[in-house]
Amino acid sequence: MHVLQTVPFSNLNRDDLGSPKSLVYGGATRTRVSSQCWKRAVRLDVERAIGDPAVRTRRVPAEVAQRLQERGWSNEAALAAGAQVALSAPGKKEGGIKLEDKGGTSVLLYLPKAALDALADLTEKHREAIEQTVGAKKPKGVLPPAEVAELLSERNGVINLFGRMLAELPGAGVDGVVQVAHAFTTHEVAPEIDFFTAVDDCLPEDEVGSGHMNSAEFSAGVFYRYASVDLAGLLANLGGDTEMAQELTGEFLKAFVSSLPTGKQTSSAANTLPDLVHVAVRSDRPISFAAAFEAPVRPEQGLAEPSRIQLDKYAAHLEKLWGTDGIVHRAYACIDEKLLDGLGDSAGSFAELIKGAVTAAHGGASA
């Protein structure tokens, strides 16, 4: 999936100094949005669409404890029960997953949100044994390790899509089938500094001036975004469930088109949609068109249309060089009516484009 999206004055993804992230490509400085940033926005959209959220957190013990407190457990017993989830997990070392001083786990756990309720249910069954560990300096695990491991290893749609790395729990890893590239502007960008003030509404009548002064950095540009989905890997993760694979593919494509990171959005409202989306279903290997913009686009009457033309030309040249044997289906949807011969058939809307791609993708996968 290839996307060109024009984003106005904004700072969707900041570095440690608050500046828009950047990279140097083709000798020119570009604005960048990291794959992790945009991937999270996509993941949350997919979760909302399928109605089955997952959580990545160190606070599994605290979340379990909170659920037990709501069920009438004492604070001490609930916290002990939450700790038991980590202590009872089978891990590399005796003692399960390590607990930090504040009660969180030493690693981020990634599991369906529904599994937190199931973990609370499991501790309920062993309440008497857990209450006997309250106050112990070095309590040992009293929950069945296999049942704890099974719940911590549960997966749902987004975990099957994006994968999970958890070395501390054998068998819990899931190979991700989605690859998301860092988005970057097709052209050179110089970030702009915005000096701003905040008015103090309660100043005495004889005082003037602002209550706060500061500056922030923003930029604007046309971003090239790219992602791929390994359909065979997705089917493997789902145990061959073709219906679920088709649903997840469609929801991922929709989310990749519509999602936006939330950084500085309250002060910039850069709520744009893509100008161009191109989807290719391939039987050989994923191919990015990032090199289309190694030579930065130069402004003519703006940068969006020249970026679309440059992407189209590059795709056509690369197709001639690589061949078409691996192409199962390709099409595009664009904001203007100018034909882009290098990107396949023209679809009338994003919805039509996605529907055609999903049908072609999973028809080919079944065959």
Sequence and secondary structure as in RCSB ss.txt:
>XXXX:A:sequence
MHVLQTVPFSNLNRDDLGSPKSLVYGGATRTRVSSQCWKRAVRLDVERAIGDPAVRTRRVPAEVAQRLQERGWSN
EAALAAGAQVALSAPGKKEGGIKLEDKGGTSVLLYLPKAALDALADLTEKHREAIEQTVGAKKPKGVLPPAEVAE
LLSERNGVINLFGRMLAELPGAGVDGVVQVAHAFTTHEVAPEIDFFTAVDDCLPEDEVGSGHMNSAEFSAGVFYR
YASVDLAGLLANLGGDTEMAQELTGEFLKAFVSSLPTGKQTSSAANTLPDLVHVAVRSDRPISFAAAFEAPVRPE
QGLAEPSRIQLDKYAAHLEKLWGTDGIVHRAYACIDEKLLDGLGDSAGSFAELIKGAVTAAHGGASA
>XXXX:A:secstr
 EEEEEEEEE SSB TTSSB EEEETTEEEEEE HHHHHHHHHHHHHHHHT  EEEES HHHHHHHHHHHTT  H
HHHHHHHHHHHHTS  SSTTSS B TTS BSS EEEEHHHHHHHHHHHHHTHHHHHTTTT SS    S HHHHHH
HHT   HHHHHH B  TTSTT  B   EEE  EEESS    EEEEEEE  TT  TT  S SEEEEEEEEEEEEEE
EEEE HHHHHHHTTT HHHHHHHHHHHHHHHHH    TTGGGT      SEEEEEEESS     GGGGSS    S
S SHHHHHHHHHHHHHHHHHHH STTEEEEEEEESS    GGG EE SSHHHHHHHHHHHHHHHHH 
